[in-house]
Amino acid sequence: MPLFEGEDAYGWVYKAEWFFDMQGLSTSSEKLRAVVLCIEGPVLAWYRWNEQRSPFRSREELKHRLLDRFQPSQEGNLYQQFLAISQEGTAREYVGLFEQSAAQLGDIPEHILEATFVNGLKPELRKSVRTMQPVGTSQAIKLALLIDENRTCDQVKVTSRPAAYRNSYARPLNVTSIPDTKNTIGKLAPTPFKRLTEAELANKRAKGLCFRCDSKFGLGHKCSSKTLQVVLIGEDEDKEEPEGEEHAHLDMVSVSASSVMGLTTPHTMKLRGHISG
């Protein structure tokens, strides 16, 4: 006989009835003696206290008094609990709760069972089951399990689909640079640049000088200052800037993570260059 410590009183009573039949216990006195051997903890203390004050006269009296004491009263009686059940997790969990509650009531009309089960489903699942027009509680349970499991499977497929199939272009990411504490080299100061006029360019060509530095230009020439310089030629030669004027380049250059990782977006423009020297 199963041990009872106060949890699931209706389930224990059901198992006790089976135990009495299997052992051939027919009289109330025999069943009461068997019950004492299978209760523990707070149930045993309750039984001893009641035996001293108001002894149990039959198994049925023990059953009703035990259920009144250990079955939660705030949930209502068995019929109220059965009619109030609703799905909170998966359909399979709800079916288990429904069957457990219905088993405690005994013989219930089929149409009440089916209506109670369908009404307790989640709204979307309830609508789908009603659309299929099931006949009987068993068919309604089968449809609910099938529909819920198919939806769960579809959701798993969508979330596990590779990103390449969901979007062929990667969205540029904003990158915030993190200072490297291991690098002891400080940031380079903004490098000034000099704009050469057409006259200066012609003068350097005539003298055979390098456009980047004032050294003699020839085969295998390497500039002493390895910097990237830009030569700008103005369209209007009359608007020449004063010679030797330097401008501090203050614009901050930002690079997206997509460019760093080699990803391409519809608005990406790539340039290939080579620095000599």
Backbone bond lengths (Angstrom), bond angles and torsions (degrees), N, CA, C in turn:
res aa  C-N    CA-C-N  psi(-1)  N-CA   C-N-CA  omega(-1)  CA-C   N-CA-C  phi
1 M - - - 1.467 - - 1.532 108.81 -
2 P 1.334 117.77 136.50 1.466 120.28 -177.00 1.519 111.69 -67.25
3 L 1.334 115.25 149.48 1.463 121.48 179.67 1.525 109.19 -83.29
4 F 1.336 117.28 135.57 1.465 122.21 -178.18 1.522 109.16 -117.31
5 E 1.365 115.65 125.10 1.460 121.51 179.63 1.519 112.05 -121.79
6 G 1.330 117.79 10.96 1.465 120.74 175.81 1.508 115.32 116.37
7 E 1.336 118.86 -7.41 1.456 122.53 -178.86 1.527 110.22 -99.28
8 D 1.334 116.47 137.02 1.466 123.13 177.05 1.532 110.66 54.18
9 A 1.321 114.69 68.49 1.468 120.02 -176.76 1.522 111.88 -63.38
10 Y 1.338 117.49 -40.90 1.465 120.02 -178.80 1.521 111.10 -66.00
11 G 1.317 116.70 -38.52 1.457 119.62 178.12 1.519 111.93 -64.73
12 W 1.334 116.89 -38.96 1.464 119.66 179.54 1.523 111.34 -68.40
13 V 1.329 117.37 -40.14 1.469 120.50 178.46 1.522 110.49 -61.35
14 Y 1.338 116.16 -39.87 1.471 119.70 179.30 1.534 110.88 -63.09
15 K 1.333 117.02 -44.25 1.462 120.52 178.72 1.531 111.23 -66.61
16 A 1.328 116.34 -35.91 1.468 119.56 179.58 1.523 111.34 -64.19
17 E 1.340 116.77 -37.84 1.465 119.89 178.34 1.530 110.27 -62.56
18 W 1.311 116.91 -41.91 1.461 120.14 177.36 1.535 110.92 -64.09
19 F 1.308 116.47 -39.65 1.463 120.09 179.79 1.528 111.17 -63.37
20 F 1.330 116.88 -41.53 1.461 120.21 179.04 1.526 111.19 -61.46
21 D 1.338 116.71 -41.87 1.467 120.41 179.99 1.527 111.34 -67.05
22 M 1.331 116.74 -42.02 1.459 119.88 -178.42 1.534 111.79 -66.76
23 Q 1.309 117.62 -34.40 1.461 121.78 -178.70 1.528 112.49 -87.94
24 G 1.321 116.47 -4.28 1.468 119.96 179.49 1.506 114.12 70.40
25 L 1.330 117.28 29.47 1.468 121.03 178.25 1.525 108.37 -84.97
26 S 1.300 116.86 118.59 1.468 120.56 -174.54 1.520 113.24 -112.10
27 T 1.305 118.80 -34.58 1.467 121.01 -176.90 1.524 110.96 -86.86
28 S 1.330 116.26 154.27 1.465 121.60 180.00 1.517 111.79 -64.28
29 S 1.322 117.34 -36.74 1.467 120.09 -179.24 1.524 111.29 -63.96
30 E 1.333 116.81 -39.26 1.471 120.12 178.19 1.534 110.92 -65.78
31 K 1.317 116.37 -41.74 1.467 120.62 -179.23 1.525 111.14 -67.99
32 L 1.334 116.95 -37.80 1.465 119.47 178.95 1.520 111.35 -65.86
33 R 1.325 116.97 -39.64 1.467 119.97 177.90 1.533 111.13 -65.64
34 A 1.341 116.98 -36.52 1.464 120.35 178.82 1.527 111.53 -68.57
35 V 1.329 116.59 -34.09 1.469 120.39 -179.36 1.522 110.91 -63.92
36 V 1.305 117.93 -39.67 1.469 121.19 -177.54 1.522 111.29 -59.67
37 L 1.322 117.10 -31.65 1.462 120.88 -178.90 1.528 112.68 -77.00
38 C 1.319 118.40 -10.45 1.473 121.22 -172.69 1.519 112.69 -122.11
39 I 1.309 119.18 20.55 1.462 122.28 174.99 1.520 108.24 -120.47
40 E 1.337 115.77 150.01 1.465 120.74 -174.24 1.518 109.41 -149.79
41 G 1.322 116.18 162.48 1.455 122.10 174.75 1.516 112.74 64.30
42 P 1.347 117.08 -133.70 1.473 120.53 -177.20 1.523 113.02 -63.63
43 V 1.323 118.21 -27.19 1.464 120.70 179.35 1.531 110.32 -68.63
44 L 1.317 116.57 -42.41 1.462 120.03 178.93 1.526 110.99 -65.20
45 A 1.341 116.87 -40.13 1.469 120.12 177.84 1.523 110.56 -63.62
46 W 1.336 116.10 -41.39 1.474 120.01 178.02 1.526 110.89 -63.66
47 Y 1.324 117.75 -41.24 1.461 121.73 -178.61 1.536 110.48 -64.31
48 R 1.308 117.45 -45.36 1.467 120.90 -178.89 1.530 111.20 -64.55
49 W 1.321 115.58 -39.62 1.470 119.49 -179.63 1.529 110.83 -65.53
50 N 1.352 116.68 -41.23 1.462 120.41 179.04 1.526 111.95 -70.75
51 E 1.318 118.16 -33.62 1.459 121.26 178.09 1.525 110.98 -63.74
52 Q 1.311 117.02 -32.08 1.459 120.62 179.52 1.531 111.69 -77.33
53 R 1.323 116.32 -34.91 1.464 120.27 -175.96 1.526 111.84 -91.54
54 S 1.341 116.52 -48.49 1.467 121.33 -177.13 1.517 108.41 -145.86
55 P 1.316 118.82 89.31 1.469 122.51 -175.46 1.530 112.32 -58.15
56 F 1.335 115.26 147.15 1.463 121.29 178.06 1.530 109.14 -74.96
57 R 1.332 116.03 129.48 1.453 120.56 -177.03 1.519 112.74 -95.06
58 S 1.333 118.36 -19.41 1.467 120.95 -179.66 1.523 109.49 -155.24
59 R 1.331 114.48 168.11 1.469 119.31 177.91 1.521 111.15 -66.42
60 E 1.325 118.12 -37.51 1.461 121.42 -179.86 1.526 110.79 -64.27
61 E 1.318 116.67 -39.80 1.464 119.28 177.72 1.523 110.50 -64.89
62 L 1.328 116.82 -42.25 1.465 120.25 176.97 1.522 110.78 -61.06
63 K 1.312 117.10 -41.72 1.466 121.38 -178.71 1.520 110.98 -61.32
64 H 1.333 117.97 -49.17 1.468 121.09 -177.11 1.526 111.46 -67.07
65 R 1.300 117.73 -41.55 1.463 120.50 -179.69 1.527 111.04 -69.37
66 L 1.310 116.88 -35.30 1.470 120.48 177.54 1.527 111.04 -67.46
67 L 1.331 117.42 -42.04 1.470 120.24 179.25 1.520 111.18 -67.48
68 D 1.326 117.11 -38.68 1.466 119.87 177.87 1.527 111.48 -63.57
69 R 1.324 116.39 -31.83 1.468 119.96 -176.71 1.523 112.80 -83.63
70 F 1.307 118.49 -40.79 1.471 120.63 -170.11 1.528 114.41 -109.64
71 Q 1.313 118.98 -5.29 1.464 119.69 174.30 1.521 108.42 -90.49
72 P 1.348 119.65 127.38 1.470 121.58 -178.07 1.520 111.63 -54.17
73 S 1.336 116.02 124.95 1.466 120.52 -177.39 1.519 112.67 -86.02
74 Q 1.354 117.89 -23.75 1.452 119.75 -177.74 1.521 112.72 -69.11
75 E 1.321 116.68 -16.05 1.460 120.21 178.65 1.523 112.42 -88.23
76 G 1.312 117.84 0.23 1.456 121.00 -179.73 1.514 111.53 85.24
77 N 1.326 115.51 -178.49 1.455 119.25 178.09 1.523 110.30 -75.51
78 L 1.323 116.20 -179.93 1.465 120.21 -175.04 1.515 112.35 -62.23
79 Y 1.316 117.31 -38.01 1.463 119.89 -179.05 1.529 110.93 -69.59
80 Q 1.308 116.89 -39.54 1.464 120.09 177.43 1.528 111.19 -65.26
81 Q 1.320 116.30 -40.36 1.462 119.87 177.46 1.522 111.19 -64.48
82 F 1.321 116.66 -40.63 1.463 120.45 -178.56 1.524 111.40 -65.50
83 L 1.319 117.58 -43.82 1.464 121.08 -177.95 1.526 112.47 -73.34
84 A 1.332 117.66 -16.69 1.469 120.91 -176.53 1.523 113.35 -98.63
85 I 1.324 118.90 -1.41 1.467 119.45 -177.25 1.522 110.07 -68.17
86 S 1.319 116.10 147.22 1.469 122.01 179.27 1.520 109.23 -149.89
87 Q 1.311 115.56 157.24 1.462 121.54 -178.19 1.517 110.30 -79.03
88 E 1.319 116.57 127.62 1.459 122.23 175.65 1.520 112.16 -117.20
89 G 1.319 117.04 -32.84 1.466 120.81 178.75 1.510 110.86 -109.02
90 T 1.313 116.80 -131.41 1.460 121.74 179.30 1.521 110.14 -79.23
91 A 1.329 115.28 166.44 1.462 120.20 178.08 1.522 110.95 -64.39
92 R 1.309 117.30 -35.56 1.464 120.30 -179.44 1.532 110.87 -66.22
93 E 1.305 117.75 -38.87 1.465 120.58 176.42 1.527 111.06 -65.49
94 Y 1.326 115.80 -39.07 1.466 119.89 179.53 1.525 111.47 -66.77
95 V 1.321 117.07 -39.00 1.468 120.62 178.06 1.530 110.21 -61.55
96 G 1.321 117.39 -41.47 1.457 120.33 177.86 1.518 112.33 -62.06
97 L 1.339 116.80 -41.80 1.463 120.99 178.20 1.525 111.11 -66.14
98 F 1.331 116.25 -39.86 1.469 120.99 179.65 1.528 110.87 -63.88
99 E 1.311 116.54 -46.42 1.467 120.17 -178.97 1.532 111.36 -65.54
100 Q 1.321 117.11 -38.13 1.466 120.61 179.01 1.524 111.03 -64.85
101 S 1.333 116.73 -41.46 1.459 120.04 -179.55 1.522 111.69 -71.72
102 A 1.329 117.09 -39.97 1.465 120.29 -179.10 1.520 111.67 -68.66
103 A 1.331 117.42 -31.38 1.466 120.44 -177.99 1.521 112.19 -65.59
104 Q 1.323 117.66 -24.19 1.458 120.83 -178.20 1.526 112.79 -80.19
105 L 1.341 117.12 -12.55 1.462 120.58 -175.53 1.515 113.13 -97.42
106 G 1.298 117.52 -14.29 1.461 119.38 -179.07 1.516 111.65 80.57
107 D 1.326 117.37 -132.90 1.463 122.75 -174.40 1.525 110.34 -80.78
108 I 1.345 116.68 113.57 1.463 123.16 178.23 1.523 107.91 -121.48
109 P 1.340 119.29 137.14 1.466 121.21 178.63 1.528 111.46 -54.81
110 E 1.322 116.08 142.95 1.464 121.63 -175.54 1.520 112.37 -60.82
111 H 1.324 117.71 -40.40 1.465 119.70 -176.97 1.534 111.44 -67.71
112 I 1.339 116.99 -29.66 1.466 119.68 176.77 1.527 110.21 -73.13
113 L 1.324 116.98 -39.66 1.460 120.49 176.87 1.525 111.25 -60.27
114 E 1.332 116.01 -48.33 1.466 120.03 -178.02 1.522 111.44 -63.94
115 A 1.332 117.39 -44.97 1.462 120.84 -178.76 1.524 111.32 -64.60
116 T 1.323 116.74 -40.75 1.466 120.16 179.62 1.522 111.21 -65.59
117 F 1.321 117.04 -40.95 1.465 120.41 -179.73 1.528 111.15 -64.96
118 V 1.323 117.43 -48.26 1.467 120.92 -177.14 1.524 110.81 -66.15
119 N 1.325 117.90 -41.03 1.464 120.73 -179.25 1.525 112.27 -65.15
120 G 1.319 117.47 -25.98 1.459 120.16 -179.13 1.513 114.61 -82.50
121 L 1.334 118.28 -8.57 1.463 121.42 179.89 1.522 111.26 -71.14
122 K 1.324 116.44 159.55 1.459 120.98 173.94 1.526 109.51 -62.82
123 P 1.357 118.20 151.06 1.468 120.73 -173.02 1.525 114.55 -51.81
124 E 1.328 118.19 -48.05 1.464 120.12 -177.55 1.519 111.36 -65.66
125 L 1.330 116.87 -43.12 1.460 120.56 179.59 1.523 110.58 -69.13
126 R 1.316 117.62 -37.52 1.468 120.80 178.22 1.527 110.74 -62.46
127 K 1.328 116.97 -41.11 1.460 120.62 179.03 1.521 111.28 -63.84
128 S 1.333 116.84 -41.62 1.466 120.70 -179.57 1.527 111.26 -66.49
129 V 1.330 117.00 -41.29 1.469 120.30 -179.74 1.520 110.70 -66.49
130 R 1.318 117.58 -41.85 1.465 120.25 179.28 1.520 111.59 -65.08
131 T 1.333 116.47 -33.41 1.468 119.48 178.13 1.521 111.15 -62.93
132 M 1.317 117.85 -33.68 1.463 121.95 -179.91 1.527 112.78 -77.93
133 Q 1.336 117.63 -9.61 1.468 123.40 177.23 1.536 112.34 51.00
134 P 1.329 117.45 65.51 1.472 119.76 179.68 1.528 111.35 -69.50
135 V 1.317 115.25 153.00 1.463 121.89 177.20 1.527 107.72 -114.07
136 G 1.319 116.85 105.18 1.451 121.05 179.56 1.520 112.50 96.20
137 T 1.323 114.84 159.86 1.466 120.86 -177.65 1.520 112.04 -67.13
138 S 1.319 117.21 -39.04 1.469 120.25 -177.97 1.522 111.47 -61.86
139 Q 1.332 117.02 -42.24 1.463 120.04 179.53 1.526 110.93 -69.20
140 A 1.329 117.51 -37.22 1.466 120.62 177.40 1.527 110.82 -63.58
141 I 1.321 117.26 -40.69 1.469 121.01 177.51 1.524 110.54 -64.09
142 K 1.317 117.01 -43.27 1.462 121.04 -179.35 1.524 111.33 -62.66
143 L 1.336 117.30 -43.69 1.468 120.92 179.08 1.530 111.24 -65.40
144 A 1.319 117.13 -42.20 1.467 120.32 -179.14 1.525 111.10 -61.85
145 L 1.322 116.96 -43.56 1.466 120.34 178.87 1.520 111.23 -64.75
146 L 1.335 116.88 -42.85 1.462 121.07 -177.89 1.521 111.43 -65.41
147 I 1.330 117.41 -46.40 1.470 121.14 -178.35 1.527 110.72 -65.94
148 D 1.322 117.36 -43.67 1.464 120.77 -178.09 1.522 111.58 -65.64
149 E 1.319 117.78 -41.26 1.466 120.62 179.79 1.523 111.34 -68.94
150 N 1.341 118.18 -35.71 1.467 120.84 177.20 1.523 110.87 -65.88
151 R 1.327 117.40 -40.18 1.466 120.55 178.60 1.522 110.85 -65.59
152 T 1.318 116.27 -41.25 1.466 119.59 178.43 1.520 111.04 -62.93
153 C 1.330 116.74 -40.12 1.465 121.20 179.28 1.520 110.85 -65.52
154 D 1.353 117.73 -40.51 1.466 121.10 178.88 1.520 111.09 -65.11
155 Q 1.318 117.93 -39.60 1.464 120.89 178.99 1.515 111.59 -64.33
156 V 1.322 116.92 -37.97 1.469 120.79 177.98 1.516 110.38 -65.32
157 K 1.342 117.70 -39.49 1.460 120.87 -179.97 1.518 111.27 -65.53
158 V 1.345 117.55 -39.86 1.465 120.73 -178.49 1.518 110.91 -67.75
159 T 1.326 117.08 -44.62 1.461 119.80 -177.77 1.516 113.09 -71.64
160 S 1.338 117.31 -24.48 1.462 119.98 -178.32 1.517 112.87 -95.25
161 R 1.353 118.49 2.51 1.459 120.97 179.92 1.524 110.36 -67.98
162 P 1.348 118.72 136.53 1.465 121.01 -179.67 1.516 111.76 -58.33
163 A 1.332 115.86 149.15 1.459 120.37 -178.26 1.514 112.12 -64.28
164 A 1.332 118.44 -26.99 1.459 121.46 -178.50 1.514 111.82 -64.37
165 Y 1.336 118.32 -27.47 1.451 121.85 179.45 1.513 111.90 -85.68
166 R 1.338 117.32 -24.32 1.450 119.68 -179.46 1.522 111.68 -82.30
167 N 1.342 118.64 -33.35 1.450 121.51 -177.24 1.515 108.14 -155.55
168 S 1.322 116.54 120.90 1.457 120.39 -176.07 1.518 111.99 -79.08
169 Y 1.319 117.17 -12.63 1.455 120.60 179.94 1.514 108.97 -118.75
170 A 1.306 115.41 137.89 1.462 120.26 177.95 1.514 109.15 -89.79
171 R 1.285 116.34 135.49 1.452 121.28 -179.94 1.524 109.97 -76.77
172 P 1.342 118.14 133.24 1.464 119.52 -179.82 1.517 110.89 -59.47
173 L 1.304 115.94 141.71 1.450 121.69 -179.73 1.519 109.42 -106.92
174 N 1.320 115.23 142.34 1.453 120.12 174.46 1.519 109.03 -79.93
175 V 1.307 116.82 127.61 1.459 121.63 -175.96 1.512 109.25 -109.56
176 T 1.289 115.84 127.58 1.459 121.87 174.08 1.515 108.14 -106.48
177 S 1.319 115.87 117.38 1.457 119.48 -176.03 1.517 110.37 -68.59
178 I 1.331 115.84 139.17 1.462 122.93 178.14 1.522 108.09 -109.42
179 P 1.313 118.06 123.73 1.468 119.83 -178.76 1.509 111.42 -61.10
180 D 1.334 115.13 136.71 1.459 121.51 -179.96 1.522 108.53 -93.46
181 T 1.334 115.98 111.50 1.464 119.69 -177.68 1.509 112.31 -71.05
182 K 1.364 117.37 -18.63 1.456 120.25 -178.89 1.521 112.20 -81.47
183 N 1.322 118.14 -16.95 1.459 121.98 -177.53 1.515 108.72 -92.15
184 T 1.319 117.19 117.71 1.467 121.30 -176.84 1.518 112.09 -92.10
185 I 1.349 117.85 -0.78 1.460 120.80 -178.77 1.516 108.85 -82.65
186 G 1.303 117.69 125.32 1.453 121.17 -179.53 1.508 112.04 -74.94
187 K 1.326 115.15 170.19 1.455 120.47 178.92 1.522 110.06 -70.14
188 L 1.334 116.57 141.43 1.457 121.78 177.90 1.516 109.61 -75.87
189 A 1.305 115.32 139.39 1.457 119.50 178.65 1.519 109.66 -71.82
190 P 1.329 117.72 151.87 1.465 120.47 178.24 1.527 111.04 -55.51
191 T 1.322 115.99 129.33 1.469 121.56 -176.20 1.527 110.39 -87.72
192 P 1.351 118.91 125.13 1.476 120.73 176.97 1.526 110.40 -71.15
193 F 1.323 116.34 151.29 1.457 120.11 177.97 1.529 109.36 -126.73
194 K 1.327 114.10 156.03 1.460 120.48 -176.63 1.513 109.45 -120.69
195 R 1.318 115.77 130.76 1.454 121.37 179.21 1.537 109.11 -91.48
196 L 1.346 118.18 122.25 1.464 123.17 179.48 1.513 110.17 -89.10
197 T 1.330 114.92 135.90 1.465 119.87 177.19 1.527 109.25 -85.02
198 E 1.305 115.66 171.56 1.463 120.49 179.57 1.524 110.57 -64.27
199 A 1.332 116.96 -35.90 1.462 120.42 179.43 1.526 110.99 -66.86
200 E 1.340 116.41 -39.68 1.454 119.82 178.85 1.523 111.11 -67.17
201 L 1.331 116.94 -38.90 1.457 119.84 177.61 1.531 111.06 -62.41
202 A 1.349 116.19 -43.49 1.462 120.00 179.61 1.525 111.20 -64.75
203 N 1.321 116.78 -38.14 1.459 121.03 179.73 1.529 111.15 -64.69
204 K 1.368 116.71 -40.93 1.459 120.07 179.54 1.523 111.14 -68.45
205 R 1.348 116.87 -36.28 1.468 119.04 177.54 1.530 110.36 -63.75
206 A 1.331 115.25 -42.66 1.468 118.97 -177.66 1.525 111.84 -65.46
207 K 1.305 117.36 -36.34 1.456 121.08 -178.56 1.526 112.63 -88.99
208 G 1.340 117.02 -7.16 1.469 120.13 -179.42 1.508 113.17 71.27
209 L 1.313 116.04 33.76 1.458 120.61 -179.74 1.528 110.76 -95.38
210 C 1.311 115.08 156.14 1.475 121.07 178.46 1.514 109.13 -74.17
211 F 1.352 116.20 142.23 1.459 120.27 178.48 1.526 111.93 -69.02
212 R 1.331 117.28 -26.79 1.457 120.71 -175.59 1.533 111.71 -87.16
213 C 1.332 115.24 -38.67 1.459 119.10 178.79 1.534 108.15 -131.88
214 D 1.266 117.29 173.95 1.462 121.61 -177.90 1.516 112.59 -91.28
215 S 1.325 118.34 12.49 1.462 121.18 179.03 1.520 110.41 -79.62
216 K 1.351 115.58 162.14 1.456 121.52 178.81 1.528 109.06 -66.63
217 F 1.326 116.05 132.80 1.462 121.07 -178.53 1.522 109.59 -95.23
218 G 1.331 117.79 135.26 1.446 122.69 178.55 1.514 110.67 -163.62
219 L 1.336 116.37 -174.03 1.450 121.58 -179.18 1.532 110.13 -65.19
220 G 1.321 116.31 127.25 1.461 120.90 -179.40 1.512 113.80 80.80
221 H 1.348 116.13 13.45 1.465 119.32 -179.09 1.527 110.38 -67.08
222 K 1.333 117.71 137.90 1.458 124.21 174.99 1.511 108.70 -129.09
223 C 1.329 115.31 130.00 1.457 119.91 179.72 1.527 109.77 -70.70
224 S 1.308 115.20 142.61 1.464 119.50 178.35 1.522 111.24 -70.22
225 S 1.313 117.90 -31.10 1.464 122.72 178.23 1.517 108.60 -101.61
226 K 1.353 117.44 107.30 1.465 121.64 -176.94 1.517 109.95 -86.43
227 T 1.329 113.91 79.27 1.464 120.27 178.22 1.506 108.72 -129.28
228 L 1.309 114.84 158.22 1.461 120.81 177.76 1.511 108.55 -87.67
229 Q 1.366 117.14 118.71 1.446 122.07 -179.21 1.517 109.47 -118.30
230 V 1.313 115.50 149.79 1.463 122.19 -177.38 1.515 108.80 -118.60
231 V 1.302 115.90 131.88 1.459 121.72 177.68 1.511 108.20 -101.20
232 L 1.331 117.38 119.70 1.459 122.88 -179.29 1.513 108.82 -112.57
233 I 1.309 116.45 129.85 1.467 122.02 179.00 1.515 107.98 -112.76
234 G 1.307 117.51 118.56 1.449 121.31 -179.49 1.511 111.58 -74.43
235 E 1.325 115.98 145.96 1.464 120.22 179.24 1.523 110.83 -75.23
236 D 1.298 117.15 -33.14 1.461 121.30 -179.51 1.516 108.29 -104.26
237 E 1.355 116.90 110.57 1.455 120.90 -175.99 1.511 112.10 -73.03
238 D 1.331 118.13 -17.94 1.457 119.90 -178.24 1.521 111.37 -73.52
239 K 1.360 116.39 -26.21 1.460 120.05 -178.49 1.515 108.95 -95.81
240 E 1.332 115.60 79.70 1.453 121.00 -179.82 1.521 109.40 -101.44
241 E 1.296 115.78 137.89 1.454 120.05 177.66 1.522 109.63 -81.70
242 P 1.294 118.59 153.05 1.473 121.36 179.93 1.512 110.56 -57.34
243 E 1.323 114.42 139.04 1.455 121.12 -177.55 1.523 110.65 -65.94
244 G 1.308 114.29 137.65 1.458 119.57 175.48 1.514 114.26 85.70
245 E 1.363 118.80 0.94 1.472 120.08 -179.90 1.523 109.38 -73.30
246 E 1.304 116.60 133.86 1.457 122.29 -178.47 1.530 109.69 -114.94
247 H 1.317 115.04 144.79 1.465 121.01 -179.62 1.521 108.45 -122.53
248 A 1.283 115.00 134.56 1.479 119.39 176.21 1.520 108.57 -83.75
249 H 1.315 116.08 124.67 1.468 121.47 -179.41 1.530 108.21 -85.50
250 L 1.331 116.26 105.89 1.457 120.96 -172.34 1.516 113.35 -102.52
251 D 1.346 118.07 -5.88 1.467 119.49 -177.29 1.520 109.69 -70.16
252 M 1.319 115.51 133.97 1.456 121.36 177.20 1.519 109.23 -87.21
253 V 1.297 116.02 131.80 1.462 121.54 -179.92 1.520 108.71 -96.68
254 S 1.328 116.94 128.02 1.467 121.15 179.04 1.515 109.53 -116.35
255 V 1.285 116.20 143.06 1.464 123.35 -179.95 1.512 108.26 -122.26
256 S 1.327 116.75 129.16 1.464 120.30 179.82 1.516 110.44 -77.30
257 A 1.339 115.29 157.26 1.469 120.46 178.09 1.517 111.21 -65.03
258 S 1.337 116.78 -28.28 1.464 119.70 178.78 1.518 110.98 -63.69
259 S 1.371 116.32 -39.39 1.458 119.57 178.89 1.514 111.25 -68.57
260 V 1.335 116.20 -39.44 1.459 119.64 -179.02 1.516 111.36 -64.22
261 M 1.345 116.76 -40.22 1.467 120.97 -176.97 1.518 112.77 -87.49
262 G 1.341 117.54 0.09 1.457 120.03 177.05 1.509 114.26 82.42
263 L 1.340 117.98 16.88 1.461 120.75 -179.98 1.523 109.79 -84.10
264 T 1.303 116.17 154.97 1.461 122.41 -175.27 1.517 110.21 -120.12
265 T 1.338 115.52 135.92 1.459 121.13 175.26 1.522 108.27 -122.28
266 P 1.327 117.81 165.83 1.475 119.59 179.95 1.522 113.57 -59.64
267 H 1.350 118.43 -21.60 1.465 121.51 -177.47 1.525 112.51 -105.30
268 T 1.314 118.36 19.73 1.462 122.08 -176.93 1.527 110.78 -89.58
269 M 1.343 117.39 131.47 1.458 123.20 173.48 1.518 107.58 -121.83
270 K 1.319 117.27 124.66 1.455 122.41 -177.25 1.524 109.88 -112.32
271 L 1.356 117.24 137.48 1.457 123.87 177.91 1.518 108.57 -122.75
272 R 1.304 116.69 140.88 1.458 121.68 177.94 1.531 108.11 -112.21
273 G 1.322 117.59 129.30 1.452 121.55 -179.15 1.515 112.15 -138.43
274 H 1.331 116.45 167.44 1.460 121.64 179.95 1.515 108.53 -141.10
275 I 1.319 117.18 130.77 1.464 122.48 179.90 1.519 108.43 -101.53
276 S 1.307 115.74 119.81 1.462 120.50 178.99 1.519 109.18 -84.35
277 G 1.341 115.90 156.66 1.453 120.05 176.24 1.503 112.20 91.43
